[in-house]
């Protein structure tokens, strides 16, 4: 299983970013290998092609701080699952996820996309 953590920095010791789409880094953790890969968030376009690419790579679990409706819907429509970990250190959030202690989101946490302020 591959798990994405949207973080403020490039290590598991950094905090979960306040906003998923604006996170400086995405950490991809593999439960099979127990390894974490850090990636710079490439940003997002109106079609959220980067998220679709992640899903195509098998990333189906997302640990985030907040998400707007567009990103939520793109992921939810493709059977990905989003989990809320506001203010947590990524390592603690991952541990909570692996122990089934994170809240799964059933809707976006923001009412509108951040770019539509």
Secondary structure, 3 states (H helix, E strand, C coil): CEEEEEECCCCCCCEECCCCCCCCEEEEEECCCCEEEEEECCCCCCCCHHHHHHHHCCEEEEEECCCCHHHHHHHHCCCCEEEECCCCEHHHHHHHHHCCCCEECCCCCCCCCHHHC
